[in-house]
Amino acid sequence: MRGPRIAPVTTPAPADETPICSARGCRVPAVWALRWNNPRLHDADRRKTWLACADHRESLGAFLDARGFLREVVAVPQSPTLEP
């Protein structure tokens, strides 16, 4: 089974722009921030962020969780500054 296709994130969106879902090809505004890290690569307190719309929250979360990377899911307004 292949995981969801993720669009590469190169720079965070400016604060005045609506955050967009990270699923490849999705242009829907994000409502969830999936905070994760790869323990083989990142310090325990480091968090990367994928954004998800309501339709992609489950598939993106399942992809990260199956690898043991998912740390928390929060609503976008509560998310700290996004990291590239």
Summary of the structure (lengths in Angstrom):
residues: 84
radius of gyration: 12.0
end to end distance: 26.7
largest distance: 37.2
contacts: 210
relative contact order: 0.27
helix: 15%
strand: 24%
